[in-house]
Amino acid sequence: MATKSVPDYSEVVSATGFLSQRASRSLSTFHDHLITAHRILALFGAGLSAFSGIGTYRGPGGHWCAHDAAQLSTSAAFSENPALAEPNAAHVALLKEEKLKQKKRDKDEGEEFLALTMNVDDLSQRAGHRVDKLWH
């Protein structure tokens, strides 16, 4: 898998819509909270994979409108057609955070990263996320 260079957090944050959340009024505040947090729970769904070319499920041009849902609704279908989507910058940024927390945890610093996803597209695993840190 060819991975693109890791973007700065501003690209990931704006690409995934976090800027609109009241919990983080500025990018620097969000970044400060992210790097100082001991435990991170990442919650994500179809929007994360939208930037990989997998359409969201609702609205005009939704994924199930553009493709045959019966043919794409299995993990085998994604494996058979890997050109359909690749992990994007947000997948890579989440992986970077997971690895940072794991490195600190290995030093007994009490760090933890866990991702809870509704995605079945396999992109997080293909990006390199540990299966034991990725819950569906």
N, C-alpha and C positions, 0 to 999 in steps of 0.2 A: 504494500500500500504506500503510495506516495503521499506524504503529508506536507502541507504548506507550512511556511514559517509561522510561529506563534505570534499572533497580533498583540498589540498592547491592549490592556483591559478596556480602554475607551471604545475600541472597535467591537469587542465582544459585548460589552454592556449595551451600547447603542443598537447593535445588531439583534440582540435578544429582547430589547424593550425594557430593561431594568431602569432606565432613566426616568420612566414615568411613575415609578413606585415612590410613595411618600417616605418609606423607610430609609431611602437613600437620596438625600436632596442634592447631592453633587457626586461627581465621579470620584473625587479625592476622598470624600467621606466613605463611599462604598469601598474603595480600595483599602482604606485604613481599617475598616471593619473586617474585610476579607483576610488581610494578612495577619491581623491580631487575633482572630477567632480561633479558639481551641477546637471547636467542633463545627463542622459544616454539613448541613443536609441540603443537597441540591435536588430540587423538584423540577422535573421537566417533562414535556410531552411533544406533540407534533410540531410545535413552533421551532424547537431546536433543530429538527431535521429539515425544515423548510428551506434553509439556506444551503442544503445539500442537494436540492432539486426534488425533494419529496414534498409534494403539495400537502397542505393541511386538509382536513377532512370535510370542512364545511365551506359553503359559499361558492361563488362562480369559479370554475377551474379547480375545485377541490380534487384531491387525489383520486377519490373513487369515481369522480366524473370523467377524469382524463384517461383512466386506465381501466382495464377489466379487473374488478375487485376480486373475483374468484381466482384469477391467476396470480395476483400479487399479495394475497392475504396470508401467505405462509412464509416462514423464514427460508424455506427452500427456494422460493421464487426470487428472493433478494440475492441468495447465493448464486443462482443461475444467471442473474443479470447484474453483476457488480457495477457495470457502467452506469446503471440507473442513478446511483448515489454513492458518494464517498463522505467520510467524516469531514466536517467543516471546522472553521476556526473556533467555534464555541465548544465543540467536542474536545478539541485539542487543549483549550484553556481549562476546561473542567478536569481533564486528565492531568494537566500540569499541577493544578491545585491538589488533586488526589495524591500525586507523587510527593509533593511537598509535605502534606500532612503525614503520609506514611513514613517519610524520612525522619520527621520529628517524633513520630510515635515509636519508631525503632530505637530512638535515643531516650525512651521513657519520658517524653515531655507531655504525654497525655493528649496528643492531637488525634483527631478523628475526622474522616471524610466518608460520607455515605450518600449515594445517589438513589433517588426513587423516581422511576420513570414509567410511563405508560407506553413508551415506544417499543415496537417489536421489529424495528428495522435493522438491528444488529450494528448500527453505526458506532455506538459507544464502545462495544466490545472490539470492533475493528480499529477504533482509535487507540485501544490499549487499556481500557478500564479493567480493573480486576473484577472478576465475576462475583467475588464475595462482597464487594463494595457497591454492587449495582443490583438493585431490587426492582422487580417488575410487579 
